[in-house]
């Protein structure tokens, strides 16, 4: 669910992730009406974004990477940035991010005038 707009956002997961999630859902006895990652605090039905950030920080530290260079937002941004660099398909990125305005996607990716000119130069009409 998009935090700002409260609109659903679709995303893909790898087969390995799908398998791990399936195992977790079975182990935890999760149903369709449950959150996949429930909170241990009873007043909240799911983990908070802060708790998720702590988990990611722990994972990054466990594999001997600098947690200052990795976080929940940078992980989200990295994949779409790589897709954009490979395809230059801004509309696809907009859909993946759940943005309603293309301008938001452009700002999010940090696309500059130089990028736009480079694309224009590579397109012959």
C-alpha positions in Angstrom: 0.0 0.0 0.0 1.4 3.4 -1.0 1.9 5.3 2.3 1.1 8.7 0.9 -1.8 7.9 -1.4 -3.0 4.7 0.3 -3.3 3.1 -3.1 -2.2 -0.5 -3.7 1.2 -0.9 -5.4 2.0 -4.2 -7.3 5.5 -5.6 -7.2 7.2 -8.7 -8.3 9.2 -11.1 -6.2 11.7 -13.7 -7.2 10.9 -17.4 -7.1 13.3 -17.8 -4.1 11.5 -15.0 -2.2 8.1 -16.5 -3.2 9.2 -19.9 -1.8 10.5 -18.3 1.5 7.3 -16.3 1.9 5.2 -19.4 1.3 7.2 -21.3 4.0 6.8 -18.4 6.4 3.0 -18.2 5.8 2.6 -21.9 6.5 4.9 -21.8 9.6 3.2 -18.7 11.1 -0.4 -19.9 10.2 -1.1 -16.7 8.3 -4.5 -16.3 6.6 -5.6 -13.9 3.9 -6.9 -11.4 6.4 -3.5 -11.3 8.3 -0.5 -9.2 7.7 2.5 -11.2 6.5 4.7 -9.6 9.1 2.6 -9.1 12.2 3.8 -6.9 15.1 4.8 -8.4 18.4 3.0 -5.4 19.9 -0.7 -6.1 20.2 -1.8 -2.6 19.5 -0.3 -2.7 16.0 -1.4 -5.4 13.5 1.9 -5.2 11.5 5.5 -4.2 12.0 6.2 -0.5 11.7 8.4 1.0 9.0 10.9 1.8 11.8 11.0 -1.9 12.8 11.5 -2.9 9.2 14.4 -0.4 9.0 16.0 -2.0 12.1 15.6 -5.5 10.5 17.3 -4.3 7.2 20.1 -2.7 9.2 20.6 -5.9 11.0 20.8 -7.9 7.8 23.2 -5.5 6.2 25.4 -5.6 9.3 25.3 -9.4 9.3 26.8 -9.6 5.9 29.6 -7.1 6.8 28.3 -4.1 4.7 28.1 -0.6 6.0 24.6 0.1 7.1 25.1 3.8 6.4 25.0 2.9 2.7 21.9 0.6 2.7 18.4 1.2 3.9 14.8 0.5 3.1 14.4 3.5 0.8 17.7 2.9 -1.0 16.7 -0.7 -1.7 13.4 0.4 -3.2 15.1 3.0 -5.3 18.0 0.9 -6.5 16.0 -1.6 -8.5 13.8 1.0 -10.3 16.9 3.0 -11.1 18.6 0.0 -12.6 15.5 -0.8 -14.7 15.3 2.8 -15.8 19.0 2.9 -16.9 18.5 -0.3 -18.9 15.2 0.5 -20.5 14.7 4.3 -20.2 11.0 3.5 -19.8 9.8 6.1 -17.4 6.2 5.0 -17.6 7.1 1.5 -16.4 9.0 3.0 -13.5 6.0 5.1 -12.6 3.8 2.0 -12.5 6.3 0.1 -10.4 6.6 2.9 -7.9 2.8 3.6 -7.8 3.3 7.2 -8.6 0.2 9.1 -10.0 2.3 11.9 -11.6 5.1 11.3 -14.0 6.8 14.4 -12.5 7.1 12.6 -9.2 8.9 9.7 -10.9 11.2 12.0 -12.7 12.1 13.7 -9.4 12.4 10.4 -7.6 14.9 9.0 -10.2 16.8 12.3 -10.4 16.5 12.6 -14.1 18.2 15.7 -15.3 18.1 17.6 -18.5 21.3 15.9 -19.6 19.6 12.5 -19.4 16.7 13.8 -21.5 19.1 15.3 -24.1 21.1 12.0 -24.2 17.9 10.1 -25.0 16.8 12.6 -27.6 20.2 12.4 -29.3 20.0 8.6 -29.5 16.6 8.7 -31.2 16.6 9.4 -34.9 13.4 10.6 -36.7 
